[in-house]
Amino acid sequence: MDSIIIGFENLLQWLVKTFDGPLWDATVIVLLLVGLFFTITTGFVQLRLLPRSFREMWSGRASSGDSLTPFQAFTTGLASRVGVGNIGGVATAIALGGPGAVFWMWITALIGMSSAFAESTLAQVYKTRDDKTGVFRGGPAYYISKGLRAPWLGVIFAMTLIFSFGFAFNAVQSNSIVEATRNAWGWDAEYVGIILVVITAGIIFGGVKRIGQISAKVVPLMALFYLLMAVIILGMNIEKVPAVLSAIVSSAFDFSAMAGGIFGSLFSQAMLMGIKRGLFSNEAGMGSAPNSAATSDAKHPASQGLIQMLGVFVDTIIVCTCTAVVVLLSNDYGSETLKSVSLTQKALQFHVGEFGIHFLAFMLLLFCYTSIIGNYAYAENNIRYIRNHPVVVLVFRLVVLFFVYFGAVRDGGIVWAFADTVMASMALINLVVIVLLSPIVWLVLKDYQAQLKAGQDPVFKVQNHPSLSQRGVDSEIWK
């Protein structure tokens, strides 16, 4: 088994070395441009309708059948977003890019909220109903195949998502759990990996409905506990917070440390690390959250778009910022030996003593584990798109479990690097596609806003938009 894992690790190192640089050169530019494109063309939807997104999320708790409620779809998406990216990812960005990296995480989130709205709205428009289970399915692979009439590209995207979420991101989560529990309690990586495989198997064989039910209960509670700890620390150091925020903004434009790659002269290390870790954390425009958004029985596509847009706000502007300030208020964030989860644990130890190390280890067990099952839900949706056959799904689940174990027992450097590489390839495809399908986003948003203006609770009726049937929309879903 060890020889197989070592050989596989060597293969991953070759893939990262060959493709990571060029992919991220393109991804940074496209990510920012597409975010600005949707921000402008939707009239700053992320600002105008942010209050409405809270209402849509809270009112979408009632169940109406086998499909996920809008609230469950939101928490499933949040389960994948809120995790190691908010804790270890923020710390890594600060360690490698300085305080200014946090500023670029904010920018990625703020303009990316409009991209998140667009992709999740499209996922709802093009969702389909599973004949066997009766639940809704959808996501980029579906709107690529139907909206662009390019099923071959849908399959390629589905494969990039499966490698990103089913394999690479789950390896990152398990790697972070191992790091945190080793720091706190000295747990052996191999044993932790085996335990994670066993309990993950117990969930993923239960189906997407169980994932949504678990996420709806666990995610809000664990996020509340983590934020409460962060708020307490901020309150203890309130007089220092303005200086920290000032340092974040002022160092964001320090181009003395340049990034590598073809376009390295355009990006500082702070900018590149902030965008990388921001995208890993909030997933805005990456094409992941739409897989969760499509499973909802929302009454209007735009309502789920707003709910998933809210997830980006909560993830980065609230949770990531709390982590960043906690880290920057400590005295060790500039240490070359501390990165990822260890840096955040050290920061909490600085503020609240040994309790901080144990507290974060426990929270990461919850954060990372719910991220694993949330990631799995995305990947399963796409494996079923490619081939919805019991044997194929079984093999896929076994490979997922392998990566959970692989991430637990291997070095974090290669695990994070592999995740970055596959994440960039996935995001590039989705970002280009949602721009090509932007007229549909505008049409749906216009319909939603017109009903709001008329004092109505928006309900989408496809018969009012006959042009959509010519763009691959299943009219039976929206009757």
C-alpha positions as a Python dict, from the first residue, in 0.01 Angstrom:
ca = {
    (1, 'M'): (0, 0, 0),
    (2, 'D'): (282, 240, 86),
    (3, 'S'): (450, 190, -254),
    (4, 'I'): (121, 265, -432),
    (5, 'I'): (73, 586, -235),
    (6, 'I'): (434, 700, -295),
    (7, 'G'): (407, 631, -667),
    (8, 'F'): (79, 819, -683),
    (9, 'E'): (232, 1113, -498),
    (10, 'N'): (514, 1130, -755),
    (11, 'L'): (256, 1144, -1033),
    (12, 'L'): (76, 1431, -862),
    (13, 'Q'): (401, 1622, -821),
    (14, 'W'): (465, 1596, -1196),
    (15, 'L'): (113, 1717, -1278),
    (16, 'V'): (143, 2016, -1047),
    (17, 'K'): (487, 2116, -1174),
    (18, 'T'): (370, 2098, -1536),
    (19, 'F'): (27, 2262, -1526),
    (20, 'D'): (-22, 2471, -1210),
    (21, 'G'): (160, 2789, -1319),
    (22, 'P'): (0, 2838, -1663),
    (23, 'L'): (-346, 2750, -1533),
    (24, 'W'): (-332, 3006, -1253),
    (25, 'D'): (-194, 3279, -1479),
    (26, 'A'): (-514, 3251, -1683),
    (27, 'T'): (-749, 3185, -1391),
    (28, 'V'): (-663, 3501, -1196),
    (29, 'I'): (-736, 3726, -1495),
    (30, 'V'): (-1054, 3546, -1602),
    (31, 'L'): (-1190, 3523, -1246),
    (32, 'L'): (-1162, 3898, -1188),
    (33, 'L'): (-1293, 3995, -1533),
    (34, 'V'): (-1596, 3767, -1513),
    (35, 'G'): (-1679, 3889, -1164),
    (36, 'L'): (-1667, 4250, -1283),
    (37, 'F'): (-1874, 4158, -1590),
    (38, 'F'): (-2162, 4018, -1384),
    (39, 'T'): (-2130, 4289, -1119),
    (40, 'I'): (-2187, 4557, -1382),
    (41, 'T'): (-2443, 4379, -1602),
    (42, 'T'): (-2663, 4278, -1307),
    (43, 'G'): (-2652, 4627, -1160),
    (44, 'F'): (-2445, 4522, -857),
    (45, 'V'): (-2686, 4245, -761),
    (46, 'Q'): (-2462, 4144, -469),
    (47, 'L'): (-2525, 4481, -304),
    (48, 'R'): (-2882, 4560, -412),
    (49, 'L'): (-3035, 4223, -325),
    (50, 'L'): (-2815, 4113, -37),
    (51, 'P'): (-3089, 4188, 221),
    (52, 'R'): (-3333, 3987, 9),
    (53, 'S'): (-3095, 3691, 8),
    (54, 'F'): (-3124, 3663, 387),
    (55, 'R'): (-3502, 3650, 356),
    (56, 'E'): (-3489, 3387, 81),
    (57, 'M'): (-3257, 3170, 287),
    (58, 'W'): (-3465, 3189, 604),
    (59, 'S'): (-3801, 3138, 433),
    (60, 'G'): (-3677, 2833, 245),
    (61, 'R'): (-3678, 2593, 539),
    (62, 'A'): (-4009, 2414, 477),
    (63, 'S'): (-3987, 2076, 303),
    (64, 'S'): (-4205, 1999, 1),
    (65, 'G'): (-4097, 1647, -98),
    (66, 'D'): (-3790, 1436, -162),
    (67, 'S'): (-3572, 1721, -291),
    (68, 'L'): (-3368, 1947, -67),
    (69, 'T'): (-3529, 2262, 64),
    (70, 'P'): (-3364, 2593, -36),
    (71, 'F'): (-3225, 2616, 319),
    (72, 'Q'): (-3080, 2263, 303),
    (73, 'A'): (-2925, 2341, -35),
    (74, 'F'): (-2773, 2654, 122),
    (75, 'T'): (-2628, 2464, 418),
    (76, 'T'): (-2496, 2186, 192),
    (77, 'G'): (-2318, 2453, -11),
    (78, 'L'): (-2196, 2619, 308),
    (79, 'A'): (-2074, 2282, 439),
    (80, 'S'): (-1839, 2261, 143),
    (81, 'R'): (-1736, 2627, 164),
    (82, 'V'): (-1685, 2661, 539),
    (83, 'G'): (-1394, 2444, 641),
    (84, 'V'): (-1021, 2434, 617),
    (85, 'G'): (-1019, 2722, 367),
    (86, 'N'): (-1152, 2953, 636),
    (87, 'I'): (-896, 2838, 892),
    (88, 'G'): (-588, 2686, 732),
    (89, 'G'): (-635, 2858, 396),
    (90, 'V'): (-649, 3206, 547),
    (91, 'A'): (-342, 3133, 759),
    (92, 'T'): (-151, 3002, 457),
    (93, 'A'): (-242, 3311, 255),
    (94, 'I'): (-112, 3537, 533),
    (95, 'A'): (205, 3330, 586),
    (96, 'L'): (297, 3337, 216),
    (97, 'G'): (141, 3664, 101),
    (98, 'G'): (135, 3880, 413),
    (99, 'P'): (-165, 4067, 559),
    (100, 'G'): (-248, 4210, 214),
    (101, 'A'): (-360, 3866, 98),
    (102, 'V'): (-673, 3911, 311),
    (103, 'F'): (-769, 4219, 111),
    (104, 'W'): (-759, 4019, -212),
    (105, 'M'): (-968, 3748, -50),
    (106, 'W'): (-1229, 4018, 14),
    (107, 'I'): (-1212, 4139, -345),
    (108, 'T'): (-1246, 3785, -478),
    (109, 'A'): (-1556, 3740, -263),
    (110, 'L'): (-1722, 4075, -329),
    (111, 'I'): (-1703, 4064, -705),
    (112, 'G'): (-1735, 3685, -705),
    (113, 'M'): (-2075, 3707, -536),
    (114, 'S'): (-2222, 3818, -869),
    (115, 'S'): (-2062, 3518, -1044),
    (116, 'A'): (-2201, 3294, -770),
    (117, 'F'): (-2547, 3436, -831),
    (118, 'A'): (-2516, 3372, -1205),
    (119, 'E'): (-2393, 3014, -1183),
    (120, 'S'): (-2646, 2902, -921),
    (121, 'T'): (-2934, 3070, -1107),
    (122, 'L'): (-2833, 2881, -1421),
    (123, 'A'): (-2817, 2558, -1223),
    (124, 'Q'): (-3178, 2606, -1117),
    (125, 'V'): (-3293, 2698, -1467),
    (126, 'Y'): (-3140, 2383, -1617),
    (127, 'K'): (-3202, 2138, -1333),
    (128, 'T'): (-3357, 1799, -1405),
    (129, 'R'): (-3539, 1538, -1201),
    (130, 'D'): (-3380, 1199, -1136),
    (131, 'D'): (-3618, 931, -1266),
    (132, 'K'): (-3512, 680, -1000),
    (133, 'T'): (-3505, 892, -686),
    (134, 'G'): (-3730, 1183, -778),
    (135, 'V'): (-3479, 1441, -653),
    (136, 'F'): (-3350, 1733, -856),
    (137, 'R'): (-3001, 1729, -1003),
    (138, 'G'): (-2806, 1987, -1195),
    (139, 'G'): (-2502, 2210, -1209),
    (140, 'P'): (-2253, 2330, -1469),
    (141, 'A'): (-2235, 1994, -1649),
    (142, 'Y'): (-2609, 2018, -1707),
    (143, 'Y'): (-2627, 2382, -1818),
    (144, 'I'): (-2323, 2331, -2040),
    (145, 'S'): (-2484, 2031, -2208),
    (146, 'K'): (-2831, 2184, -2245),
    (147, 'G'): (-2767, 2557, -2268),
    (148, 'L'): (-2462, 2542, -2493),
    (149, 'R'): (-2559, 2210, -2654),
    (150, 'A'): (-2208, 2087, -2580),
    (151, 'P'): (-2240, 1758, -2389),
    (152, 'W'): (-1875, 1678, -2456),
    (153, 'L'): (-1773, 1992, -2264),
    (154, 'G'): (-2018, 1902, -1989),
    (155, 'V'): (-1838, 1571, -1944),
    (156, 'I'): (-1498, 1743, -1931),
    (157, 'F'): (-1625, 1984, -1667),
    (158, 'A'): (-1780, 1701, -1468),
    (159, 'M'): (-1446, 1522, -1466),
    (160, 'T'): (-1261, 1833, -1340),
    (161, 'L'): (-1518, 1872, -1062),
    (162, 'I'): (-1493, 1507, -962),
    (163, 'F'): (-1114, 1535, -938),
    (164, 'S'): (-1141, 1867, -749),
    (165, 'F'): (-1413, 1794, -495),
    (166, 'G'): (-1438, 1418, -484),
    (167, 'F'): (-1063, 1366, -469),
    (168, 'A'): (-830, 1667, -417),
    (169, 'F'): (-1039, 1882, -183),
    (170, 'N'): (-1133, 1586, 33),
    (171, 'A'): (-763, 1502, 64),
    (172, 'V'): (-703, 1861, 182),
    (173, 'Q'): (-977, 1831, 442),
    (174, 'S'): (-847, 1502, 585),
    (175, 'N'): (-490, 1637, 581),
    (176, 'S'): (-603, 1935, 787),
    (177, 'I'): (-788, 1716, 1035),
    (178, 'V'): (-470, 1513, 1087),
    (179, 'E'): (-256, 1826, 1135),
    (180, 'A'): (-495, 1976, 1389),
    (181, 'T'): (-548, 1660, 1593),
    (182, 'R'): (-174, 1580, 1591),
    (183, 'N'): (-95, 1928, 1727),
    (184, 'A'): (-364, 1902, 1995),
    (185, 'W'): (-367, 1539, 2100),
    (186, 'G'): (-77, 1367, 1922),
    (187, 'W'): (-305, 1141, 1720),
    (188, 'D'): (-136, 916, 1465),
    (189, 'A'): (-207, 1011, 1103),
    (190, 'E'): (-264, 655, 984),
    (191, 'Y'): (-521, 578, 1251),
    (192, 'V'): (-702, 908, 1193),
    (193, 'G'): (-710, 832, 821),
    (194, 'I'): (-867, 491, 879),
    (195, 'I'): (-1129, 638, 1112),
    (196, 'L'): (-1213, 911, 859),
    (197, 'V'): (-1257, 651, 586),
    (198, 'V'): (-1496, 449, 802),
    (199, 'I'): (-1718, 737, 910),
    (200, 'T'): (-1713, 897, 563),
    (201, 'A'): (-1826, 568, 411),
    (202, 'G'): (-2116, 562, 654),
    (203, 'I'): (-2238, 896, 524),
    (204, 'I'): (-2174, 878, 150),
    (205, 'F'): (-2362, 551, 115),
    (206, 'G'): (-2664, 730, 265),
    (207, 'G'): (-2723, 961, -32),
    (208, 'V'): (-2747, 1336, -91),
    (209, 'K'): (-3067, 1375, 112),
    (210, 'R'): (-2890, 1257, 429),
    (211, 'I'): (-2600, 1492, 355),
    (212, 'G'): (-2842, 1785, 336),
    (213, 'Q'): (-3014, 1687, 658),
    (214, 'I'): (-2686, 1655, 849),
    (215, 'S'): (-2547, 1981, 709),
    (216, 'A'): (-2862, 2174, 798),
    (217, 'K'): (-2814, 2077, 1164),
    (218, 'V'): (-2437, 2082, 1204),
    (219, 'V'): (-2310, 2372, 989),
    (220, 'P'): (-2495, 2663, 1153),
    (221, 'L'): (-2407, 2538, 1501),
    (222, 'M'): (-2037, 2487, 1439),
    (223, 'A'): (-2005, 2818, 1253),
    (224, 'L'): (-2169, 2994, 1547),
    (225, 'F'): (-1926, 2841, 1798),
    (226, 'Y'): (-1623, 2934, 1589),
    (227, 'L'): (-1746, 3289, 1530),
    (228, 'L'): (-1825, 3330, 1900),
    (229, 'M'): (-1465, 3243, 1988),
    (230, 'A'): (-1335, 3486, 1725),
    (231, 'V'): (-1564, 3766, 1848),
    (232, 'I'): (-1445, 3713, 2207),
    (233, 'I'): (-1083, 3746, 2093),
    (234, 'L'): (-1163, 4056, 1890),
    (235, 'G'): (-1336, 4205, 2193),
    (236, 'M'): (-1031, 4135, 2407),
    (237, 'N'): (-812, 4322, 2155),
    (238, 'I'): (-1059, 4578, 2021),
    (239, 'E'): (-811, 4864, 2044),
    (240, 'K'): (-573, 4680, 1807),
    (241, 'V'): (-829, 4585, 1541),
    (242, 'P'): (-819, 4918, 1346),
    (243, 'A'): (-442, 4885, 1308),
    (244, 'V'): (-481, 4529, 1179),
    (245, 'L'): (-742, 4632, 922),
    (246, 'S'): (-520, 4921, 814),
    (247, 'A'): (-227, 4681, 768),
    (248, 'I'): (-443, 4454, 552),
    (249, 'V'): (-535, 4738, 316),
    (250, 'S'): (-195, 4911, 305),
    (251, 'S'): (3, 4593, 234),
    (252, 'A'): (-240, 4474, -33),
    (253, 'F'): (-68, 4695, -288),
    (254, 'D'): (289, 4608, -195),
    (255, 'F'): (431, 4469, -518),
    (256, 'S'): (783, 4420, -385),
    (257, 'A'): (721, 4044, -360),
    (258, 'M'): (607, 3934, -704),
    (259, 'A'): (432, 3613, -797),
    (260, 'G'): (580, 3369, -1046),
    (261, 'G'): (446, 3257, -1382),
    (262, 'I'): (405, 3417, -1723),
    (263, 'F'): (211, 3712, -1582),
    (264, 'G'): (403, 3727, -1256),
    (265, 'S'): (496, 4092, -1311),
    (266, 'L'): (125, 4181, -1289),
    (267, 'F'): (54, 4008, -959),
    (268, 'S'): (206, 4046, -617),
    (269, 'Q'): (245, 3743, -394),
    (270, 'A'): (-26, 3889, -169),
    (271, 'M'): (-266, 3919, -463),
    (272, 'L'): (-202, 3569, -595),
    (273, 'M'): (-227, 3398, -257),
    (274, 'G'): (-536, 3599, -162),
    (275, 'I'): (-716, 3505, -484),
    (276, 'K'): (-609, 3139, -465),
    (277, 'R'): (-715, 3092, -106),
    (278, 'G'): (-1021, 3311, -153),
    (279, 'L'): (-1143, 3095, -441),
    (280, 'F'): (-1067, 2776, -248),
    (281, 'S'): (-1270, 2904, 45),
    (282, 'N'): (-1575, 3071, -112),
    (283, 'E'): (-1582, 2884, -448),
    (284, 'A'): (-1747, 3182, -620),
    (285, 'G'): (-1760, 3112, -994),
    (286, 'M'): (-1581, 2780, -958),
    (287, 'G'): (-1886, 2576, -1054),
    (288, 'S'): (-1923, 2382, -730),
    (289, 'A'): (-2210, 2545, -540),
    (290, 'P'): (-2445, 2520, -843),
    (291, 'N'): (-2448, 2143, -790),
    (292, 'S'): (-2607, 2205, -451),
    (293, 'A'): (-2826, 2491, -576),
    (294, 'A'): (-2979, 2267, -842),
    (295, 'T'): (-3101, 2014, -586),
    (296, 'S'): (-3333, 2270, -425),
    (297, 'D'): (-3708, 2285, -490),
    (298, 'A'): (-3694, 2667, -507),
    (299, 'K'): (-3991, 2848, -660),
    (300, 'H'): (-3773, 3080, -866),
    (301, 'P'): (-3421, 3022, -1003),
    (302, 'A'): (-3303, 3365, -889),
    (303, 'S'): (-3402, 3295, -529),
    (304, 'Q'): (-3152, 3009, -507),
    (305, 'G'): (-2896, 3225, -685),
    (306, 'L'): (-2935, 3483, -409),
    (307, 'I'): (-2909, 3219, -138),
    (308, 'Q'): (-2583, 3080, -275),
    (309, 'M'): (-2454, 3435, -321),
    (310, 'L'): (-2514, 3482, 50),
    (311, 'G'): (-2299, 3176, 117),
    (312, 'V'): (-1999, 3353, -39),
    (313, 'F'): (-2059, 3656, 184),
    (314, 'V'): (-2083, 3448, 501),
    (315, 'D'): (-1781, 3237, 412),
    (316, 'T'): (-1528, 3508, 326),
    (317, 'I'): (-1647, 3845, 451),
    (318, 'I'): (-1749, 3707, 790),
    (319, 'V'): (-1574, 3376, 871),
    (320, 'C'): (-1244, 3431, 685),
    (321, 'T'): (-1213, 3786, 817),
    (322, 'C'): (-1256, 3666, 1175),
    (323, 'T'): (-979, 3410, 1124),
    (324, 'A'): (-752, 3667, 960),
    (325, 'V'): (-787, 3920, 1241),
    (326, 'V'): (-729, 3651, 1506),
    (327, 'V'): (-409, 3543, 1328),
    (328, 'L'): (-285, 3898, 1268),
    (329, 'L'): (-345, 3993, 1633),
    (330, 'S'): (-102, 3720, 1740),
    (331, 'N'): (277, 3756, 1745),
    (332, 'D'): (368, 3457, 1527),
    (333, 'Y'): (202, 3512, 1190),
    (334, 'G'): (535, 3606, 1030),
    (335, 'S'): (702, 3281, 1133),
    (336, 'E'): (840, 3080, 840),
    (337, 'T'): (777, 2752, 1023),
    (338, 'L'): (405, 2808, 1088),
    (339, 'K'): (153, 2774, 807),
    (340, 'S'): (-197, 2647, 750),
    (341, 'V'): (-384, 2500, 1048),
    (342, 'S'): (-79, 2512, 1278),
    (343, 'L'): (-56, 2890, 1241),
    (344, 'T'): (-421, 2940, 1336),
    (345, 'Q'): (-387, 2703, 1631),
    (346, 'K'): (-78, 2893, 1748),
    (347, 'A'): (-269, 3220, 1719),
    (348, 'L'): (-554, 3087, 1932),
    (349, 'Q'): (-302, 2958, 2187),
    (350, 'F'): (-154, 3308, 2202),
    (351, 'H'): (-496, 3457, 2280),
    (352, 'V'): (-665, 3199, 2505),
    (353, 'G'): (-393, 2955, 2607),
    (354, 'E'): (-376, 2580, 2550),
    (355, 'F'): (-755, 2568, 2525),
    (356, 'G'): (-726, 2733, 2182),
    (357, 'I'): (-532, 2442, 2033),
    (358, 'H'): (-786, 2186, 2154),
    (359, 'F'): (-1083, 2404, 2063),
    (360, 'L'): (-968, 2447, 1702),
    (361, 'A'): (-885, 2079, 1665),
    (362, 'F'): (-1240, 1992, 1770),
    (363, 'M'): (-1391, 2256, 1542),
    (364, 'L'): (-1184, 2135, 1249),
    (365, 'L'): (-1312, 1784, 1302),
    (366, 'L'): (-1659, 1927, 1242),
    (367, 'F'): (-1567, 2182, 973),
    (368, 'C'): (-1355, 1947, 766),
    (369, 'Y'): (-1580, 1648, 804),
    (370, 'T'): (-1890, 1833, 689),
    (371, 'S'): (-1681, 1972, 403),
    (372, 'I'): (-1588, 1616, 304),
    (373, 'I'): (-1952, 1511, 281),
    (374, 'G'): (-2049, 1839, 112),
    (375, 'N'): (-1770, 1791, -143),
    (376, 'Y'): (-1885, 1436, -198),
    (377, 'A'): (-2239, 1555, -272),
    (378, 'Y'): (-2106, 1778, -553),
    (379, 'A'): (-1891, 1503, -701),
    (380, 'E'): (-2161, 1237, -685),
    (381, 'N'): (-2396, 1466, -875),
    (382, 'N'): (-2143, 1484, -1158),
    (383, 'I'): (-2052, 1116, -1163),
    (384, 'R'): (-2422, 1045, -1208),
    (385, 'Y'): (-2429, 1295, -1492),
    (386, 'I'): (-2156, 1105, -1673),
    (387, 'R'): (-2284, 755, -1598),
    (388, 'N'): (-2567, 698, -1353),
    (389, 'H'): (-2497, 329, -1295),
    (390, 'P'): (-2465, 155, -954),
    (391, 'V'): (-2126, -1, -1035),
    (392, 'V'): (-1981, 331, -1156),
    (393, 'V'): (-2107, 509, -846),
    (394, 'L'): (-1964, 234, -623),
    (395, 'V'): (-1618, 257, -783),
    (396, 'F'): (-1629, 636, -751),
    (397, 'R'): (-1711, 610, -380),
    (398, 'L'): (-1419, 376, -322),
    (399, 'V'): (-1181, 618, -496),
    (400, 'V'): (-1316, 902, -279),
    (401, 'L'): (-1236, 698, 30),
    (402, 'F'): (-884, 635, -104),
    (403, 'F'): (-823, 1010, -136),
    (404, 'V'): (-955, 1071, 214),
    (405, 'Y'): (-690, 828, 339),
    (406, 'F'): (-421, 962, 102),
    (407, 'G'): (-469, 1317, 232),
    (408, 'A'): (-445, 1197, 589),
    (409, 'V'): (-109, 1023, 551),
    (410, 'R'): (77, 1247, 302),
    (411, 'D'): (249, 1587, 329),
    (412, 'G'): (19, 1888, 310),
    (413, 'G'): (230, 2062, 44),
    (414, 'I'): (150, 1823, -239),
    (415, 'V'): (-211, 1787, -127),
    (416, 'W'): (-272, 2164, -140),
    (417, 'A'): (-80, 2202, -469),
    (418, 'F'): (-284, 1929, -638),
    (419, 'A'): (-605, 2093, -516),
    (420, 'D'): (-496, 2429, -660),
    (421, 'T'): (-420, 2278, -1000),
    (422, 'V'): (-749, 2094, -1051),
    (423, 'M'): (-944, 2387, -901),
    (424, 'A'): (-804, 2625, -1163),
    (425, 'S'): (-896, 2398, -1455),
    (426, 'M'): (-1249, 2359, -1323),
    (427, 'A'): (-1300, 2732, -1261),
    (428, 'L'): (-1174, 2834, -1606),
    (429, 'I'): (-1431, 2619, -1785),
    (430, 'N'): (-1722, 2736, -1570),
    (431, 'L'): (-1634, 3106, -1584),
    (432, 'V'): (-1628, 3110, -1963),
    (433, 'V'): (-1955, 2914, -1982),
    (434, 'I'): (-2156, 3142, -1751),
    (435, 'V'): (-2053, 3444, -1959),
    (436, 'L'): (-2180, 3268, -2273),
    (437, 'L'): (-2510, 3196, -2093),
    (438, 'S'): (-2535, 3542, -1935),
    (439, 'P'): (-2848, 3647, -2137),
    (440, 'I'): (-3044, 3379, -1951),
    (441, 'V'): (-2918, 3509, -1616),
    (442, 'W'): (-3033, 3860, -1709),
    (443, 'L'): (-3376, 3734, -1822),
    (444, 'V'): (-3435, 3540, -1500),
    (445, 'L'): (-3316, 3830, -1281),
    (446, 'K'): (-3543, 4070, -1468),
    (447, 'D'): (-3840, 3837, -1412),
    (448, 'Y'): (-3759, 3808, -1041),
    (449, 'Q'): (-3723, 4183, -992),
    (450, 'A'): (-4045, 4256, -1181),
    (451, 'Q'): (-4241, 4030, -948),
    (452, 'L'): (-4078, 4187, -643),
    (453, 'K'): (-4167, 4532, -772),
    (454, 'A'): (-4528, 4418, -816),
    (455, 'G'): (-4536, 4310, -452),
    (456, 'Q'): (-4544, 3939, -536),
    (457, 'D'): (-4356, 3644, -394),
    (458, 'P'): (-4155, 3551, -707),
    (459, 'V'): (-4256, 3227, -877),
    (460, 'F'): (-4097, 3131, -1207),
    (461, 'K'): (-4333, 3034, -1490),
    (462, 'V'): (-4152, 2909, -1795),
    (463, 'Q'): (-4454, 2965, -2020),
    (464, 'N'): (-4395, 3339, -1979),
    (465, 'H'): (-4057, 3294, -2148),
    (466, 'P'): (-4106, 3072, -2456),
    (467, 'S'): (-3754, 3147, -2578),
    (468, 'L'): (-3612, 2935, -2296),
    (469, 'S'): (-3753, 2614, -2440),
    (470, 'Q'): (-3531, 2677, -2741),
    (471, 'R'): (-3231, 2710, -2510),
    (472, 'G'): (-3263, 2362, -2362),
    (473, 'V'): (-3474, 2439, -2053),
    (474, 'D'): (-3701, 2155, -1936),
    (475, 'S'): (-4045, 2318, -1941),
    (476, 'E'): (-4197, 2040, -1728),
    (477, 'I'): (-3975, 2134, -1431),
    (478, 'W'): (-4106, 2491, -1416),
    (479, 'K'): (-4477, 2441, -1496),
}
